[in-house]
Amino acid sequence: MPQNIADMLLKMGLLTKAQYDQAALEQKNNNEPLAATMVRMGMVTENVAMQFMSRQFNVPAMDLSNFQVEPAVIKLIRPDIANKFMVIPIKRLGRALTLAMIDPSDIFALEDIKFLTGLDVKPVVAGYSAVKKLLEQHYPLGKDIQVIASGGQLSQVKDEAIESLPEDEDAALEGLEGDIEMEMVDEEAQDEDLADVQQAGSSTPVVKMVNYIMTEAVRRGASDIHVEPYEKIFRIRLRQDGVLQTLMEPPMRMKAPLVSRIKIMSKLDVTERRKPQDGRIAIKVLNKKIDLRVSTLPVLFGEKVVMRILDAGSLTLDLANFGFTELALKNFIKAIHAPYGIVLITGPTGSGKTTTLYSALSQMNTPDKHILTVEDPIEYNLKGVNQIQAEMGIGFTFDVALRAMLRQAPNIIMLGEIRDGPTAAIAVKAALTGHLVLSTLHTNDAPSSVSRLIDMGIEPFLVASSTVLIQAQRLVRRICKACKEPFQVNSQSLIDMGFKAEEVAGVTYYKGKGCPICNNTGYKGRVGLYEVMPITPEIRDLILNREAVTSIRAKAVEQGMLTLRMDAWGKVKQGMTTVEEMFRETAEG
């Protein structure tokens, strides 16, 4: 809603300046129409807002309370676009599409929908509750998202939100106006002209499509973008809060040009499709500098591309905000301030291990400390920390880098990962000679890391004497605070899963109903689960005696360690996450 409209509402006495400021702040955070925010917050009634909009913009007001929308018309707009702008397509007559909106002054919504449908959009104003009801009815969570194009052409995507770095990429992204026709490459041709594909990858519609995908991924807070070719569909998915969601399914003819565009931006070999390639894109999206780590992989029906989004501005380094319990945080901080030894962070890819390590380094990063890291890849630049990029292709592996680092007399060493026996052996040697070593390991829980190190060839007495603490972690999705509501769970099903009756008695469960703020997922953001196991004298004795993992876990729990399942259950009882998330990310124990 433009500022002058808000001024008119103020002058008419329909809302106060304080109310407008509050609604504007809420709208900025939620990315929904300001009119919808005002109605949702009870600042103006639906009828007042609807009649005001109708008069101000000279558009019809429409009662949708009992309106039935044709399925063919609903399919004209993607679910993510409909929910983002809170709009409903009402009817289509030739090239004219009637669109019910809460805020008909939303030029961006009108332009985007015109671009995606290729139709002339005629807005009508409707009530907030009626539009919300129709959105929930016709655009449920999980519905496939399609790209709608007209006349076999890709329509225009706004690209002013994104610019590439370095400078030489900018010329391809700026000054692009109107729809531009493009000869697409025949995907079925066996003797495909690679020069034509490369040229198509630099054509305006493809540039704009890639820009749109990257901008939308950053706007939604996605961690990575997946470009996936299949036999009959071409799919783009975003990983949001650890879960993949379909963004769009472009036409098959876009497959080669779109991948080619990404490879051009990454400075990869466009003609090489038989082996994997890795690259990097530095861009500026929504006034934020973003790094994209690009990985291509040959698959059955083309090349799969994954772009990992690294936003240094969103990196949280305050351990207090991670979701640690008080005892777990105390034990972890004590371990990272030990004078020497190994601190291990374990968990699968995407469980936040690197972020935890960076946060630990930020706490220890003082002028009197010499910190060296070796990573593959270096995800974020840490001021005051000497970071080394491992290069497997030239033999500069973790163990080689670690040997060289020890000659630099560091106080603290961070290894991106202990992958093999030689690296583990040098890490243990470094820990026993006065260095604090932080690293990651791929195991399912903290006690299993002991047997993993022994399997790598490290003697039990070396594991016991060098290791200070082992921490396993996972990330679960937080319930969206805007649409959080109580939810009934069958207690017997939890008892059948191993919980005691007294544990589940009297617990209030919550879930997210789904709203525009969380893209109708019911979740917004993530919180960590932590299994923090200090190596106490008792656990050290068990390791020396080669006791089973179950015995080590039992002793650690006896001494106060929460398993991942226990920590998840605590966050369910606090209303932070759901039972489904607990079972999705943790095993019984």
HELIX and SHEET records of a PDB file:
HELIX    1   1 GLN A    3  LYS A   11  1                                   9    
HELIX    2   2 LYS A   17  ASN A   30  1                                  14    
HELIX    3   3 LEU A   34  ARG A   40  1                                   7    
HELIX    4   4 GLU A   46  PHE A   57  1                                  12    
HELIX    5   5 PRO A   71  ILE A   74  1                                   4    
HELIX    6   6 PRO A   79  PHE A   85  1                                   7    
HELIX    7   7 ILE A  107  THR A  117  1                                  11    
HELIX    8   8 TYR A  128  HIS A  138  1                                  11    
HELIX    9   9 GLU A  167  ALA A  172  5                                   6    
HELIX   10  10 LEU A  194  GLY A  201  1                                   8    
HELIX   11  11 THR A  204  ARG A  220  1                                  17    
HELIX   12  12 MET A  252  MET A  254  5                                   3    
HELIX   13  13 LYS A  255  MET A  265  1                                  11    
HELIX   14  14 ALA A  312  SER A  314  5                                   3    
HELIX   15  15 LEU A  319  ASN A  321  5                                   3    
HELIX   16  16 GLU A  326  ILE A  336  1                                  11    
HELIX   17  17 LYS A  353  MET A  364  1                                  12    
HELIX   18  18 MET A  392  ILE A  394  5                                   3    
HELIX   19  19 PHE A  398  LEU A  406  1                                   9    
HELIX   20  20 GLY A  421  LEU A  432  1                                  12    
HELIX   21  21 SER A  448  ASP A  455  1                                   8    
HELIX   22  22 PRO A  460  SER A  466  1                                   7    
HELIX   23  23 SER A  491  ASP A  496  1                                   6    
HELIX   24  24 ALA A  501  VAL A  504  1                                   4    
HELIX   25  25 PRO A  516  CYS A  518  5                                   3    
HELIX   26  26 PRO A  537  LEU A  544  1                                   8    
HELIX   27  27 VAL A  549  GLU A  558  1                                  10    
HELIX   28  28 LEU A  564  LYS A  573  1                                  10    
HELIX   29  29 VAL A  579  GLU A  585  1                                   7    
SHEET    1   A 3 VAL A  87  LEU A  93  0                                        
SHEET    2   A 3 ALA A  96  MET A 101 -1                                        
SHEET    3   A 3 ASP A 120  VAL A 125  1                                        
SHEET    1   B 7 ILE A 162  LEU A 165  0                                        
SHEET    2   B 7 GLN A 277  VAL A 285 -1                                        
SHEET    3   B 7 LYS A 288  VAL A 299 -1                                        
SHEET    4   B 7 GLY A 302  LEU A 310 -1                                        
SHEET    5   B 7 ASP A 224  PRO A 229 -1                                        
SHEET    6   B 7 PHE A 234  GLN A 240 -1                                        
SHEET    7   B 7 VAL A 243  MET A 248 -1                                        
SHEET    1   C 7 ASN A 386  GLN A 389  0                                        
SHEET    2   C 7 ILE A 371  GLU A 375  1                                        
SHEET    3   C 7 ILE A 412  LEU A 415  1                                        
SHEET    4   C 7 LEU A 436  LEU A 441  1                                        
SHEET    5   C 7 GLY A 341  THR A 346  1                                        
SHEET    6   C 7 THR A 467  ILE A 479  1                                        
SHEET    7   C 7 TYR A 523  PRO A 534 -1                                        
SHEET    1   D 2 LYS A 484  PHE A 487  0                                        
SHEET    2   D 2 TYR A 509  GLY A 512 -1                                        
END                                                                             
